[in-house]
Amino acid sequence: MPTVVAVLSGRGGCYGSLMADEEPWTPPETVEVPITDSLDLHWFRPKDCGPVVRDWLPEAHAAGFRVVRIVHGKGIASIR
């Protein structure tokens, strides 16, 4: 399965809150995103979503996908 490498900034978008004794999760500088017909943006920080979509969309088209789904949030949570 083809992948695209996305460059992330800072801490990743994890669900839930950290417990008092937990360290924040820090992602690697880059992450490989599989090229399928669907991209779930819930795992990315809001400021990383634009670059991820810009890198992923042309690769999905080149892989032969003519219709794709981009899963995003409702926009009711505060930006962290």
Accessible surface in RSA format (square Angstrom, percent):
REM  Atomic radii and reference values for relative SASA: ProtOr
REM  Chains: A
REM  Algorithm: Lee & Richards
REM  Probe-radius: 1.40
REM  Slices: 20
REM RES _ NUM      All-atoms   Total-Side   Main-Chain    Non-polar    All polar
REM                ABS   REL    ABS   REL    ABS   REL    ABS   REL    ABS   REL
RES MET A   1   166.68  86.3  91.27  60.4  75.40 179.5  90.97  77.3  75.71 100.3
RES PRO A   2    80.44  58.6  67.98  62.0  12.46  45.3  79.73  65.8   0.70   4.4
RES THR A   3    61.87  44.0  37.16  37.7  24.72  58.9  21.19  28.5  40.68  61.5
RES VAL A   4    17.65  11.6  14.35  13.0   3.30   8.0  17.65  15.3   0.00   0.0
RES VAL A   5    76.27  50.2  62.35  56.4  13.93  33.6  62.35  54.2  13.93  37.8
RES ALA A   6     0.78   0.7   0.73   1.1   0.05   0.1   0.78   1.1   0.00   0.0
RES VAL A   7    96.49  63.5  87.88  79.6   8.61  20.7  87.88  76.4   8.61  23.3
RES LEU A   8    20.56  11.5  11.76   8.4   8.80  22.1  12.49   8.8   8.07  21.7
RES SER A   9    43.15  36.5  37.46  50.0   5.69  13.1  41.75  88.9   1.39   2.0
RES GLY A  10    50.32  62.1   0.00   N/A  50.32  62.1  32.38  88.9  17.95  40.2
RES ARG A  11    87.53  36.8  83.88  42.8   3.65   8.7  27.13  37.1  60.41  36.6
RES GLY A  12     8.02   9.9   0.00   N/A   8.02   9.9   3.54   9.7   4.47  10.0
RES GLY A  13    20.55  25.3   0.00   N/A  20.55  25.3  17.79  48.8   2.76   6.2
RES CYS A  14    45.24  34.2  37.68  42.0   7.57  17.8  17.99  45.6  27.25  29.4
RES TYR A  15   135.40  63.2 110.23  62.7  25.17  65.5 101.39  76.2  34.01  41.9
RES GLY A  16    62.44  77.0   0.00   N/A  62.44  77.0  40.65 111.6  21.78  48.8
RES SER A  17   108.11  91.4  76.80 102.5  31.31  72.1  43.28  92.2  64.83  90.8
RES LEU A  18    79.73  44.4  54.01  38.6  25.72  64.7  54.01  37.9  25.72  69.2
RES MET A  19   128.92  66.8 123.11  81.5   5.81  13.8  95.28  81.0  33.63  44.6
RES ALA A  20   118.57 109.0  69.24 106.9  49.33 112.2  83.00 116.9  35.57  94.2
RES ASP A  21   130.72  91.6  95.89  95.4  34.83  82.4  50.11 117.9  80.61  80.4
RES GLU A  22    87.95  50.5  72.28  54.7  15.68  37.3  27.45  53.1  60.51  49.4
RES GLU A  23   148.98  85.5 131.66  99.6  17.31  41.2  59.32 114.7  89.66  73.2
RES PRO A  24    66.31  48.3  55.43  50.5  10.87  39.5  55.43  45.8  10.87  67.6
RES TRP A  25   128.61  51.6 122.15  59.1   6.46  15.2 102.31  54.6  26.29  42.7
RES THR A  26   103.03  73.3  80.72  81.8  22.31  53.2  57.92  77.8  45.11  68.2
RES PRO A  27    12.85   9.4   1.55   1.4  11.30  41.1   1.78   1.5  11.07  68.8
RES PRO A  28    83.06  60.5  67.95  61.9  15.11  54.9  81.13  67.0   1.93  12.0
RES GLU A  29   138.00  79.2 131.70  99.6   6.29  15.0  59.41 114.9  78.58  64.2
RES THR A  30    61.33  43.6  54.97  55.7   6.36  15.2  25.27  33.9  36.06  54.5
RES VAL A  31    49.60  32.6  44.38  40.2   5.23  12.6  49.60  43.1   0.00   0.0
RES GLU A  32   112.70  64.7  94.40  71.4  18.30  43.6  28.71  55.5  83.99  68.6
RES VAL A  33    11.39   7.5  10.46   9.5   0.92   2.2  11.39   9.9   0.00   0.0
RES PRO A  34    66.13  48.2  64.10  58.4   2.03   7.4  64.10  52.9   2.03  12.6
RES ILE A  35     5.11   2.9   1.24   0.9   3.87   9.3   1.24   0.9   3.87  10.5
RES THR A  36    40.29  28.7  39.78  40.3   0.51   1.2  33.06  44.4   7.23  10.9
RES ASP A  37    75.74  53.1  73.91  73.6   1.82   4.3   8.23  19.4  67.51  67.3
RES SER A  38    43.04  36.4  32.55  43.4  10.49  24.2  22.42  47.8  20.61  28.9
RES LEU A  39     5.42   3.0   4.50   3.2   0.92   2.3   5.42   3.8   0.00   0.0
RES ASP A  40    55.82  39.1  47.47  47.2   8.35  19.7  21.67  51.0  34.15  34.1
RES LEU A  41    19.25  10.7  15.41  11.0   3.85   9.7  15.75  11.1   3.51   9.4
RES HIS A  42    65.49  35.8  49.97  34.7  15.52  39.7  41.53  42.8  23.96  27.9
RES TRP A  43   144.27  57.9 134.17  64.9  10.10  23.7 119.51  63.7  24.76  40.2
RES PHE A  44    26.67  13.3  16.21  10.0  10.46  27.2  17.61  10.7   9.07  25.9
RES ARG A  45    56.36  23.7  55.54  28.3   0.82   2.0   9.34  12.8  47.02  28.5
RES PRO A  46    78.27  57.0  60.57  55.2  17.70  64.4  65.32  53.9  12.96  80.5
RES LYS A  47   127.51  62.2 101.07  62.0  26.44  63.0  67.85  61.1  59.66  63.5
RES ASP A  48     7.01   4.9   6.97   6.9   0.04   0.1   0.04   0.1   6.97   7.0
RES CYS A  49    26.32  19.9  26.19  29.2   0.13   0.3  15.53  39.3  10.79  11.6
RES GLY A  50    31.18  38.5   0.00   N/A  31.18  38.5  26.62  73.1   4.56  10.2
RES PRO A  51    49.54  36.1  48.26  44.0   1.29   4.7  49.54  40.9   0.00   0.0
RES VAL A  52     0.60   0.4   0.35   0.3   0.25   0.6   0.41   0.4   0.19   0.5
RES VAL A  53    32.14  21.2  32.14  29.1   0.00   0.0  32.14  27.9   0.00   0.0
RES ARG A  54   158.57  66.6 143.56  73.2  15.01  35.7  73.35 100.3  85.21  51.6
RES ASP A  55    57.75  40.4  51.51  51.3   6.24  14.7   9.49  22.3  48.25  48.1
RES TRP A  56     0.00   0.0   0.00   0.0   0.00   0.0   0.00   0.0   0.00   0.0
RES LEU A  57    76.10  42.4  76.03  54.4   0.08   0.2  76.03  53.4   0.08   0.2
RES PRO A  58    79.09  57.6  67.95  61.9  11.14  40.5  74.76  61.7   4.33  26.9
RES GLU A  59    80.03  45.9  77.85  58.9   2.18   5.2   4.61   8.9  75.42  61.6
RES ALA A  60     0.22   0.2   0.22   0.3   0.00   0.0   0.22   0.3   0.00   0.0
RES HIS A  61   107.71  58.9 105.24  73.2   2.47   6.3  69.85  72.0  37.86  44.1
RES ALA A  62    84.49  77.7  45.56  70.3  38.93  88.6  54.64  77.0  29.85  79.1
RES ALA A  63    48.93  45.0   8.59  13.3  40.34  91.8  21.46  30.2  27.47  72.8
RES GLY A  64    44.83  55.3   0.00   N/A  44.83  55.3  23.85  65.4  20.98  47.0
RES PHE A  65    68.43  34.2  62.26  38.6   6.17  16.0  65.06  39.4   3.37   9.7
RES ARG A  66   164.44  69.0 129.11  65.8  35.33  84.1  67.46  92.2  96.98  58.8
RES VAL A  67   128.40  84.5 114.13 103.3  14.27  34.4 118.10 102.6  10.30  27.9
RES VAL A  68    45.88  30.2  20.28  18.4  25.60  61.7  22.39  19.5  23.50  63.7
RES ARG A  69   162.14  68.1 157.26  80.2   4.88  11.6  46.24  63.2 115.90  70.2
RES ILE A  70    59.39  33.8  41.90  31.2  17.49  42.2  41.90  30.2  17.49  47.5
RES VAL A  71    47.10  31.0  42.96  38.9   4.15  10.0  47.10  40.9   0.00   0.0
RES HIS A  72   125.72  68.7 108.71  75.6  17.00  43.5  71.88  74.1  53.83  62.6
RES GLY A  73    39.70  49.0   0.00   N/A  39.70  49.0  23.22  63.7  16.48  36.9
RES LYS A  74   183.71  89.6 143.06  87.8  40.65  96.8  96.78  87.1  86.93  92.6
RES GLY A  75    74.39  91.7   0.00   N/A  74.39  91.7  38.96 106.9  35.43  79.4
RES ILE A  76   153.02  87.1 116.49  86.8  36.54  88.1 122.63  88.3  30.40  82.5
RES ALA A  77    73.95  68.0  49.33  76.1  24.62  56.0  57.60  81.1  16.35  43.3
RES SER A  78    94.67  80.0  71.89  95.9  22.77  52.5  53.77 114.5  40.89  57.3
RES ILE A  79   142.14  80.9 111.74  83.2  30.40  73.3 114.27  82.3  27.87  75.6
RES ARG A  80   187.32  78.7 142.90  72.8  44.42 105.8 103.13 140.9  84.19  51.0
END  Absolute sums over single chains surface
CHAIN  1 A     5987.5       4628.4       1359.2       3657.2       2330.4
END  Absolute sums over all chains
TOTAL          5987.5       4628.4       1359.2       3657.2       2330.4
